[in-house]
Amino acid sequence: MKKKKGLFLKFLDGVEKVGNALPHPVTIFLILCAIVAVASHIVAMVGTTVTYQGIDPKTFKAGEVTVKAVSLLTPEGIRYIFTSAVNNFTSFAPLGTVLVAMLGVGVAEGSGLISTALRRMVLSTPKTLITVIVVFAGVMSNVASDAGYVVLVPLGAIIFASVGRHPIAGLAAAFAGVSGGFSANLMIGTIDPLLAGISTEAAHILRPDISVTPTANLYFMFISTFVITALGTFVTEKIVEPRLGEYKGKHMEVVQDLTSEEKRGLKFALISLIVFIAAILFLTVPASAILRDPKTGEILGHSPFMNSIVLIIALFFFVPGVAYGIGARTIKNDKDIVNGMAKAMSSMGSYLVLTFIAAQFVAYFNYTKLGTIIAVKGADALQAIGLKGIGLILLFVLLTAFINLFMGSASAKWAIMAPIFVPMLMGSQFSPDFIQIAYRIGDSTTNIISPLMSYFAVIVAFAAKYDEDSGIGTLISTMVPYTIVFLLGWSALLIVWYFAGWPIGPGAGIHLLAP
């Protein structure tokens, strides 16, 4: 007899149905561009203006600024649409940063360094710390974008099965770290420059002088790594594994140790990484170092080091990736290196298409001044209802978490939300760096229960290997405790950080500084 579905599973079925009915993100952006064009014409026709304290984009002087809506459907506006398209695309901040970073990551993935390093991390861990290291490795894997989904999640199941524990619990622990803790890390990865670029574009709607760096959230996300690891371990061992019970399936796995070639490759990679870090330290630590600001001597801020951080990220993966390939003999000549980079670029085709349309949307928002008008009016409305401070930010976290159930792409979602919410919350004196943290918390915590997340179906397939009767409902019911605990725990950390007033990254604070 078929079991009756509960209200919660019926709700998730509804979410899946609605989500599948949504058009492609590219189509969504095209629709949004059309909406901006029509809305800008209507708002301009009624003569809408707003006044706020900020920087005049023409004079770059601080003071009272008055902004009037501009229509895209006038002859001048239509000319702008046609003549600015290429420049909007090529000058879109996230474009170059992501492509350059992925060149290095592509070599590290293609040579096998990333998958081997993850295996080594979990294989060298005592059994009592298996859960901790699986969750931690999952969190750390996001420096290489999506590598953790296809490497670490199935490996988590294998590791748990090899020590007599339920493999789906291992899969869940890895999935929670990889996806639920997607934004946390001890170092910056490919997602950091991507989100920072979008945040910068959005902040320029109100403050052209503001720039969000890839390291803007580093301190908060560094501590978040340990918080998410602890929370993920607690949920796995105290909630998920007891609920799953003893595993009686036939797939008890044995993890294969590293081959001699892989071990040699890791040695080569480690040596090369030490040399690379030493070279970067030589270029930054001495008082007269090349990558310090020539005038002020600073390393952070707008120094050559910070301006080249994306290239440094790429080289951080590229150098040990090549060294590993030479040691493990997965790279035999320069063609293999180029092929690794080319493969990474070939996977970015859909991203380029999405970026082209998203860049137009952001540019139209800036040109029509709709972003400024919405921001000022929205900030006024929020102030009118009396919601301020951390309560306002927590509401934004929840809103992001809810929207993430329907639209999985972190970059696509932020490209839509940032031009609206960054200026709006800046109007309440929050820095775009802090607003970005709130977005990342909401965006990460519901990844693991959204059927619309791009890797969700793959994870369901991984789970079905160990339990043929499992499906979407099984995976979601297993992952819901992680979502709830991560959302509560991460928000609690945000509250503590807010009241403590600690910096959230190098040169980045919670509140908006005066121009």
C-alpha positions as CSV (number, residue, x, y, z in Angstrom):
1,M,0.0,0.0,0.0
2,K,1.4,3.4,-1.0
3,K,2.1,5.7,1.9
4,K,0.2,8.9,2.1
5,K,2.4,12.0,1.6
6,G,2.6,14.5,4.5
7,L,2.0,18.2,4.1
8,F,5.7,18.9,4.0
9,L,6.4,16.6,1.1
10,K,3.4,17.9,-0.7
11,F,4.8,21.4,-0.3
12,L,8.1,20.3,-1.7
13,D,6.4,18.6,-4.6
14,G,4.7,22.0,-5.3
15,V,8.0,23.8,-5.1
16,E,9.5,21.3,-7.6
17,K,6.5,21.7,-10.0
18,V,6.6,25.5,-9.8
19,G,10.4,25.5,-10.2
20,N,10.3,23.3,-13.3
21,A,7.8,25.6,-14.8
22,L,10.2,28.6,-14.6
23,P,12.0,29.5,-17.8
24,H,15.8,29.3,-18.2
25,P,17.7,32.0,-16.2
26,V,18.8,33.6,-19.5
27,T,15.1,34.0,-20.4
28,I,14.3,35.4,-17.0
29,F,17.0,38.1,-17.5
30,L,15.6,38.9,-20.9
31,I,12.1,39.3,-19.4
32,L,13.6,41.5,-16.6
33,C,15.3,43.7,-19.2
34,A,11.9,44.2,-20.9
35,I,10.3,45.0,-17.6
36,V,13.0,47.5,-16.8
37,A,12.5,49.2,-20.2
38,V,8.7,49.5,-19.8
39,A,8.9,50.5,-16.1
40,S,11.6,53.1,-16.8
41,H,9.3,54.7,-19.4
42,I,6.3,54.8,-17.0
43,V,8.3,56.1,-14.1
44,A,10.0,58.7,-16.3
45,M,6.7,59.9,-17.8
46,V,5.3,60.7,-14.3
47,G,8.4,62.6,-13.5
48,T,9.7,60.5,-10.5
49,T,12.7,61.9,-8.7
50,V,14.4,61.0,-5.4
51,T,16.9,62.9,-3.2
52,Y,19.4,61.3,-1.0
53,Q,22.8,61.9,0.7
54,G,25.5,60.4,-1.3
55,I,28.0,61.1,-4.1
56,D,27.0,62.8,-7.3
57,P,28.2,60.5,-10.1
58,K,29.0,63.5,-12.3
59,T,31.0,65.7,-9.9
60,F,32.0,62.9,-7.4
61,K,31.3,65.3,-4.6
62,A,29.5,64.2,-1.4
63,G,26.3,65.9,-0.6
64,E,22.6,65.9,-1.4
65,V,21.9,64.2,-4.7
66,T,18.7,64.4,-6.8
67,V,18.1,61.6,-9.3
68,K,15.4,61.6,-12.0
69,A,14.2,58.5,-13.8
70,V,15.4,57.9,-17.4
71,S,13.4,56.1,-20.0
72,L,14.9,53.3,-22.2
73,L,12.1,53.7,-24.7
74,T,13.0,57.2,-25.9
75,P,15.1,57.6,-29.0
76,E,18.1,58.3,-26.8
77,G,17.4,55.3,-24.6
78,I,17.0,53.0,-27.6
79,R,20.3,54.2,-29.0
80,Y,21.9,53.4,-25.6
81,I,20.5,49.8,-25.8
82,F,22.1,49.2,-29.2
83,T,25.4,51.0,-28.7
84,S,26.2,49.9,-25.2
85,A,25.6,46.1,-25.4
86,V,29.2,45.1,-26.1
87,N,30.7,47.4,-23.5
88,N,28.1,46.4,-20.9
89,F,29.3,42.8,-21.4
90,T,33.1,43.3,-21.6
91,S,33.1,45.7,-18.6
92,F,30.9,43.5,-16.4
93,A,33.1,43.0,-13.3
94,P,32.5,39.2,-12.7
95,L,33.3,38.2,-16.3
96,G,37.1,38.4,-16.4
97,T,37.6,37.4,-12.7
98,V,35.7,34.1,-13.1
99,L,37.3,33.2,-16.4
100,V,40.9,33.9,-15.2
101,A,40.4,32.0,-12.0
102,M,38.9,29.0,-13.8
103,L,42.0,28.7,-16.0
104,G,44.0,27.7,-12.9
105,V,41.3,25.5,-11.5
106,G,40.9,23.7,-14.8
107,V,44.6,22.6,-14.7
108,A,44.2,21.4,-11.1
109,E,41.1,19.5,-11.9
110,G,42.4,18.1,-15.2
111,S,45.6,16.8,-13.7
112,G,43.8,15.0,-10.9
113,L,45.2,17.1,-8.1
114,I,41.9,18.2,-6.6
115,S,40.3,14.7,-6.4
116,T,43.5,13.1,-5.1
117,A,44.0,15.8,-2.4
118,L,40.4,15.3,-1.2
119,R,41.0,11.5,-1.0
120,R,44.2,12.0,0.9
121,M,42.5,14.3,3.4
122,V,39.8,11.8,4.3
123,L,42.0,8.7,4.1
124,S,44.5,10.1,6.6
125,T,41.9,10.8,9.3
126,P,41.2,8.6,12.4
127,K,37.8,6.9,12.4
128,T,36.5,9.0,15.3
129,L,37.1,12.1,13.2
130,I,35.6,10.8,9.9
131,T,32.5,12.9,10.1
132,V,34.4,16.0,11.0
133,I,36.8,15.7,8.1
134,V,34.2,14.7,5.6
135,V,32.1,17.8,6.4
136,F,35.3,20.0,6.5
137,A,36.6,18.7,3.2
138,G,33.1,19.4,1.7
139,V,33.3,23.0,2.9
140,M,36.9,23.4,1.6
141,S,36.1,21.9,-1.8
142,N,34.1,25.0,-2.9
143,V,37.4,26.8,-3.6
144,A,37.3,24.7,-6.8
145,S,33.7,25.6,-7.6
146,D,31.7,22.4,-8.3
147,A,34.5,19.8,-7.9
148,G,33.2,18.7,-4.5
149,Y,29.8,17.6,-5.9
150,V,31.2,15.0,-8.3
151,V,34.3,14.0,-6.2
152,L,33.6,14.3,-2.5
153,V,29.9,13.5,-2.2
154,P,30.2,10.0,-3.5
155,L,33.5,9.6,-1.7
156,G,31.7,10.5,1.6
157,A,29.4,7.6,1.1
158,I,32.3,5.3,0.3
159,I,34.3,6.4,3.4
160,F,31.4,5.8,5.8
161,A,30.6,2.4,4.2
162,S,34.3,1.4,4.6
163,V,34.2,1.9,8.3
164,G,30.8,0.1,8.8
165,R,28.6,3.2,9.0
166,H,25.6,4.1,6.9
167,P,26.8,5.3,3.4
168,I,23.9,7.7,3.0
169,A,24.9,9.4,6.2
170,G,28.4,9.9,4.7
171,L,26.8,11.2,1.5
172,A,24.6,13.6,3.5
173,A,27.6,14.9,5.5
174,A,29.6,15.6,2.4
175,F,26.7,17.1,0.6
176,A,25.9,19.3,3.6
177,G,29.5,20.6,3.6
178,V,29.9,21.0,-0.1
179,S,26.5,22.7,-0.8
180,G,25.0,23.8,2.6
181,G,28.3,25.4,3.6
182,F,29.1,26.6,0.1
183,S,30.2,30.1,1.1
184,A,32.3,29.2,4.1
185,N,36.0,28.6,3.6
186,L,39.5,29.2,5.0
187,M,40.5,30.9,1.8
188,I,38.9,32.7,-1.1
189,G,37.7,30.7,-4.1
190,T,36.1,31.3,-7.5
191,I,32.8,32.3,-5.9
192,D,34.4,35.3,-4.0
193,P,35.5,37.4,-7.0
194,L,32.3,36.5,-8.8
195,L,30.0,37.8,-6.0
196,A,32.3,40.7,-5.2
197,G,32.1,41.9,-8.8
198,I,28.3,41.8,-8.8
199,S,28.2,43.6,-5.4
200,T,30.6,46.3,-6.7
201,E,28.4,46.9,-9.7
202,A,25.3,47.1,-7.5
203,A,27.0,49.4,-4.9
204,H,27.9,51.8,-7.8
205,I,24.3,52.6,-8.2
206,L,24.6,54.8,-5.1
207,R,28.3,55.1,-4.4
208,P,30.7,55.0,-7.4
209,D,33.6,55.2,-4.9
210,I,32.9,51.8,-3.3
211,S,34.6,48.6,-4.4
212,V,33.9,45.1,-2.9
213,T,37.1,43.0,-3.0
214,P,37.2,39.2,-3.3
215,T,38.6,39.1,0.3
216,A,35.8,41.3,1.7
217,N,34.2,38.4,3.6
218,L,37.3,36.4,4.4
219,Y,37.4,36.7,8.3
220,F,33.7,35.9,8.6
221,M,33.9,32.9,6.2
222,F,37.1,31.7,7.9
223,I,35.3,31.3,11.2
224,S,32.2,30.1,9.5
225,T,34.2,27.1,8.2
226,F,34.6,25.8,11.8
227,V,31.0,26.6,12.7
228,I,29.5,24.8,9.7
229,T,31.9,21.8,10.3
230,A,30.8,21.6,14.0
231,L,27.1,21.9,13.1
232,G,27.3,19.4,10.2
233,T,29.0,16.9,12.5
234,F,26.4,17.3,15.2
235,V,23.5,16.9,12.7
236,T,25.1,13.8,11.1
237,E,25.9,11.9,14.3
238,K,23.0,13.0,16.5
239,I,20.1,13.3,14.0
240,V,20.7,11.8,10.6
241,E,22.6,8.7,11.3
242,P,20.3,7.5,14.2
243,R,17.3,8.1,11.9
244,L,18.8,6.1,9.1
245,G,19.6,3.2,11.4
246,E,22.0,0.3,10.7
247,Y,22.9,-0.2,7.0
248,K,22.0,-3.6,5.7
249,G,22.7,-3.1,2.1
250,K,25.3,-4.9,-0.1
251,H,27.5,-1.9,-1.0
252,M,30.1,-1.9,1.8
253,E,33.0,-0.2,0.1
254,V,36.7,-0.3,0.4
255,V,38.5,3.0,-0.3
256,Q,41.5,2.5,-2.5
257,D,44.7,4.0,-1.2
258,L,46.7,6.4,-3.3
259,T,48.9,5.0,-5.9
260,S,52.7,5.6,-5.9
261,E,52.2,8.0,-8.8
262,E,49.5,9.9,-7.0
263,K,51.7,10.2,-3.8
264,R,54.6,11.4,-5.9
265,G,52.3,13.9,-7.6
266,L,51.1,15.3,-4.2
267,K,54.7,15.7,-3.1
268,F,55.5,17.6,-6.2
269,A,52.4,19.7,-5.7
270,L,53.2,20.5,-2.1
271,I,56.8,21.6,-2.9
272,S,55.6,23.8,-5.8
273,L,52.9,25.3,-3.5
274,I,55.5,26.2,-0.9
275,V,57.7,27.8,-3.5
276,F,54.7,29.7,-4.9
277,I,53.6,31.0,-1.5
278,A,57.2,32.0,-0.7
279,A,57.3,33.9,-4.0
280,I,54.1,35.7,-3.1
281,L,55.4,36.5,0.4
282,F,58.6,37.9,-1.2
283,L,56.4,40.2,-3.4
284,T,54.2,41.4,-0.5
285,V,55.9,41.2,2.9
286,P,59.0,43.4,2.6
287,A,58.4,47.1,3.2
288,S,59.3,47.9,-0.4
289,A,57.7,44.8,-2.0
290,I,56.6,45.1,-5.6
291,L,52.9,44.2,-4.9
292,R,52.5,46.8,-2.1
293,D,51.0,50.2,-2.9
294,P,54.0,52.3,-4.2
295,K,52.7,55.4,-2.4
296,T,51.3,54.1,0.9
297,G,53.1,50.8,1.3
298,E,49.7,49.1,2.0
299,I,49.1,45.4,1.1
300,L,45.3,45.6,1.4
301,G,42.9,48.1,-0.1
302,H,43.7,49.1,-3.7
303,S,47.2,47.8,-3.7
304,P,48.7,45.9,-6.7
305,F,48.4,42.7,-4.5
306,M,44.6,43.1,-4.1
307,N,44.2,44.2,-7.7
308,S,45.9,41.0,-8.9
309,I,44.2,38.7,-6.4
310,V,42.3,36.9,-9.2
311,L,45.5,36.0,-11.0
312,I,47.0,34.9,-7.7
313,I,44.0,32.6,-7.2
314,A,44.5,31.1,-10.7
315,L,48.2,30.6,-10.1
316,F,47.5,29.0,-6.7
317,F,45.7,26.2,-8.5
318,F,47.8,26.3,-11.7
319,V,51.2,25.9,-10.2
320,P,50.6,22.8,-8.0
321,G,48.2,21.4,-10.6
322,V,51.1,21.3,-13.2
323,A,53.5,20.0,-10.6
324,Y,51.1,17.2,-9.6
325,G,50.5,16.3,-13.2
326,I,54.3,16.0,-13.8
327,G,54.8,13.9,-10.6
328,A,51.7,11.7,-11.2
329,R,52.4,11.5,-14.9
330,T,49.0,12.8,-15.8
331,I,50.6,15.7,-17.6
332,K,53.1,14.6,-20.2
333,N,53.5,17.9,-22.2
334,D,52.3,21.4,-22.6
335,K,49.3,20.2,-24.6
336,D,47.9,18.5,-21.6
337,I,48.1,21.8,-19.6
338,V,46.4,23.7,-22.4
339,N,43.7,21.0,-22.7
340,G,43.0,21.3,-19.0
341,M,42.5,25.1,-19.3
342,A,40.5,24.6,-22.5
343,K,38.2,22.1,-20.9
344,A,37.5,24.5,-18.0
345,M,36.7,27.2,-20.5
346,S,34.4,24.9,-22.6
347,S,32.3,24.4,-19.5
348,M,31.8,28.1,-19.2
349,G,29.7,28.5,-22.3
350,S,26.3,28.8,-20.5
351,Y,27.9,31.2,-18.0
352,L,29.0,33.5,-20.8
353,V,25.5,33.5,-22.3
354,L,24.0,34.2,-18.9
355,T,26.6,36.9,-18.2
356,F,25.9,38.8,-21.4
357,I,22.2,39.2,-20.6
358,A,22.8,39.8,-16.9
359,A,25.3,42.5,-17.8
360,Q,22.6,44.3,-19.8
361,F,20.1,44.0,-17.0
362,V,22.5,45.6,-14.5
363,A,23.5,48.3,-17.0
364,Y,19.8,49.2,-17.7
365,F,19.2,49.5,-14.0
366,N,22.0,52.0,-13.7
367,Y,21.1,53.9,-16.8
368,T,17.4,54.3,-16.0
369,K,18.2,55.2,-12.3
370,L,15.5,52.6,-11.3
371,G,17.9,51.0,-8.9
372,T,18.6,54.3,-7.1
373,I,14.9,55.1,-7.0
374,I,13.9,51.7,-5.7
375,A,16.8,51.8,-3.2
376,V,15.9,55.1,-1.8
377,K,12.1,54.4,-1.7
378,G,12.7,50.9,-0.2
379,A,15.0,52.2,2.5
380,D,12.4,54.9,3.4
381,A,9.7,52.2,3.5
382,L,11.8,49.9,5.7
383,Q,12.6,52.8,8.1
384,A,8.9,53.7,8.1
385,I,7.9,50.3,9.4
386,G,10.6,50.5,12.1
387,L,12.6,47.5,11.0
388,K,16.3,48.4,11.4
389,G,19.6,46.9,12.4
390,I,20.2,43.2,12.6
391,G,16.5,42.4,12.3
392,L,16.5,43.9,8.8
393,I,19.5,41.8,7.8
394,L,18.0,38.6,9.2
395,L,14.9,39.2,7.2
396,F,17.1,39.5,4.1
397,V,18.8,36.2,4.9
398,L,15.4,34.5,5.2
399,L,14.2,36.0,1.9
400,T,17.3,34.9,0.1
401,A,16.9,31.3,1.5
402,F,13.4,31.2,0.2
403,I,14.2,32.5,-3.2
404,N,17.1,30.0,-3.4
405,L,14.5,27.2,-3.4
406,F,13.3,28.4,-6.8
407,M,16.5,29.6,-8.4
408,G,19.7,27.7,-7.6
409,S,22.5,29.6,-9.3
410,A,24.2,31.8,-6.8
411,S,25.6,34.2,-9.4
412,A,22.4,34.5,-11.4
413,K,20.3,35.1,-8.3
414,W,22.7,37.7,-6.9
415,A,22.8,39.5,-10.3
416,I,19.1,39.9,-10.0
417,M,18.9,40.7,-6.3
418,A,22.1,42.8,-5.8
419,P,21.0,45.9,-7.9
420,I,17.9,46.1,-5.7
421,F,18.9,45.0,-2.2
422,V,22.5,46.3,-2.0
423,P,21.6,49.9,-2.6
424,M,18.4,49.5,-0.5
425,L,20.3,48.1,2.5
426,M,23.1,50.6,2.0
427,G,20.4,53.2,2.6
428,S,20.2,51.7,6.1
429,Q,24.0,52.2,6.5
430,F,25.0,48.6,5.9
431,S,28.2,48.1,3.9
432,P,27.8,46.1,0.6
433,D,30.4,43.7,2.1
434,F,28.1,42.8,5.0
435,I,25.0,42.6,2.8
436,Q,26.9,40.1,0.6
437,I,27.5,37.9,3.7
438,A,23.8,37.9,4.5
439,Y,23.1,36.9,1.0
440,R,25.7,34.1,1.1
441,I,24.2,32.6,4.2
442,G,20.7,32.5,2.8
443,D,21.9,31.2,-0.6
444,S,23.9,28.3,0.9
445,T,21.6,26.9,3.6
446,T,18.7,25.9,1.4
447,N,20.8,24.5,-1.5
448,I,20.6,21.0,0.0
449,I,16.8,20.8,0.0
450,S,16.1,22.4,-3.4
451,P,15.3,20.0,-6.2
452,L,16.1,22.9,-8.6
453,M,19.8,22.9,-7.5
454,S,21.7,21.8,-10.6
455,Y,23.5,18.8,-8.8
456,F,20.4,17.7,-6.8
457,A,19.5,15.0,-9.3
458,V,23.0,13.7,-9.3
459,I,23.0,13.4,-5.5
460,V,19.7,11.5,-5.7
461,A,21.4,9.1,-8.1
462,F,24.4,8.6,-5.8
463,A,22.0,7.8,-2.9
464,A,20.0,5.3,-5.0
465,K,23.1,3.2,-5.4
466,Y,22.9,2.4,-1.6
467,D,19.1,2.4,-1.3
468,E,17.1,1.5,-4.4
469,D,13.9,2.8,-2.8
470,S,15.3,6.3,-2.1
471,G,14.3,9.3,-4.1
472,I,13.9,13.0,-3.9
473,G,11.8,12.8,-0.8
474,T,14.4,10.6,1.0
475,L,17.2,13.0,0.2
476,I,15.2,16.1,1.2
477,S,14.0,14.6,4.5
478,T,17.6,13.6,5.2
479,M,19.0,17.1,4.5
480,V,16.2,19.2,6.1
481,P,17.9,19.0,9.6
482,Y,21.1,20.4,8.1
483,T,19.2,23.3,6.5
484,I,17.4,24.2,9.8
485,V,20.5,23.9,12.0
486,F,22.8,25.7,9.5
487,L,20.3,28.6,9.0
488,L,19.9,29.0,12.8
489,G,23.6,28.6,13.7
490,W,25.0,30.7,10.9
491,S,22.4,33.5,11.6
492,A,23.5,33.3,15.3
493,L,27.1,33.8,14.3
494,L,26.0,36.8,12.2
495,I,24.2,38.3,15.2
496,V,27.2,37.9,17.4
497,W,29.5,39.4,14.8
498,Y,27.1,42.3,14.3
499,F,27.0,43.3,18.0
500,A,30.7,42.7,18.5
501,G,31.4,45.0,15.5
502,W,34.3,42.9,14.2
503,P,35.7,43.5,10.7
504,I,34.4,40.9,8.3
505,G,37.4,40.9,6.0
506,P,40.6,42.9,5.2
507,G,39.5,46.5,5.1
508,A,35.8,45.6,5.2
509,G,33.4,46.4,8.0
510,I,29.7,46.0,8.9
511,H,28.6,49.6,8.4
512,L,28.8,52.0,5.5
513,L,31.6,54.5,5.8
514,A,31.1,58.1,4.9
515,P,32.4,59.1,1.5
